[in-house]
Amino acid sequence: MEPNRKTIGRYWRQYQAAQRDLENDPADTLRKEALTVPPTYQSENRKPNKYTLEIDQRVEAIKDQMVFKTPPSRAVNEAKNQVQEYNVIHQVRKVTNK
């Protein structure tokens, strides 16, 4: 999950304001700490996420409904290409031998 650009912009503006405040009063230790403190996130609005047995059963049911196609092996593809090339060459020879 990537952070939202608006969130980054808000933190950047806060950082720039803290830098300007620090330039006005370089001896203030609280303003120095404000530059190094990691951002706080609001988590009280979030719903708890929990992987439950019902979710697991639903995922398994979806997986069972899906049809997985295995790609043909490279050797099979190469053999098909060789057969096609042989047929083309054989048809060209028939036309040129007439």
ZAMARGU-4260 file (C-alpha; in steps of 0.2 Angstrom, whole numbers, plus 5000, padded with zeros to 4 digits):
<rodrens>
0) 5000/5000/5000 | 5007/5017/4995 | 5004/5033/5004 | 4992/5046/4997 | 5000/5061/4989
5) 4990/5072/4999 | 4996/5064/5015 | 5014/5066/5009 | 5011/5084/5004 | 5004/5088/5022
10) 5019/5080/5030 | 5030/5090/5019 | 5022/5106/5023 | 5023/5103/5041 | 5042/5099/5039
15) 5045/5115/5030 | 5035/5125/5043 | 5046/5116/5057 | 5062/5121/5048 | 5056/5139/5046
20) 5052/5140/5065 | 5069/5132/5068 | 5078/5145/5058 | 5070/5159/5068 | 5075/5151/5085
25) 5089/5138/5082 | 5092/5135/5101 | 5075/5128/5104 | 5076/5109/5107 | 5057/5106/5105
30) 5058/5112/5087 | 5073/5102/5083 | 5063/5086/5090 | 5048/5091/5079 | 5059/5088/5063
35) 5064/5071/5068 | 5048/5064/5076 | 5039/5051/5065 | 5022/5055/5059 | 5007/5049/5069
40) 4992/5041/5060 | 4974/5041/5065 | 4969/5024/5067 | 4953/5026/5078 | 4942/5027/5062
45) 4948/5010/5055 | 4939/4994/5057 | 4949/4979/5063 | 4954/4967/5050 | 4955/4949/5054
50) 4957/4934/5044 | 4944/4922/5049 | 4938/4904/5045 | 4924/4911/5034 | 4936/4922/5024
55) 4947/4907/5021 | 4932/4896/5016 | 4926/4909/5004 | 4943/4911/4996 | 4944/4892/4994
60) 4927/4892/4986 | 4932/4905/4973 | 4948/4896/4970 | 4939/4880/4966 | 4928/4889/4953
65) 4943/4896/4944 | 4950/4886/4930 | 4969/4886/4929 | 4976/4884/4912 | 4994/4877/4912
70) 5004/4885/4898 | 5011/4873/4885 | 5029/4869/4888 | 5042/4877/4877 | 5046/4861/4868
75) 5028/4859/4863 | 5028/4876/4856 | 5045/4873/4847 | 5038/4857/4839 | 5023/4866/4833
80) 5033/4879/4825 | 5045/4866/4817 | 5029/4858/4810 | 5023/4874/4803 | 5039/4878/4795
85) 5040/4861/4787 | 5023/4863/4780 | 5027/4880/4773 | 5044/4874/4765 | 5035/4858/4758
90) 5021/4869/4750 | 5034/4881/4743 | 5044/4866/4735 | 5028/4859/4727 | 5025/4875/4719
95) 5042/4878/4713 | 5044/4860/4706 | 5029/4861/4695
</rodrens>
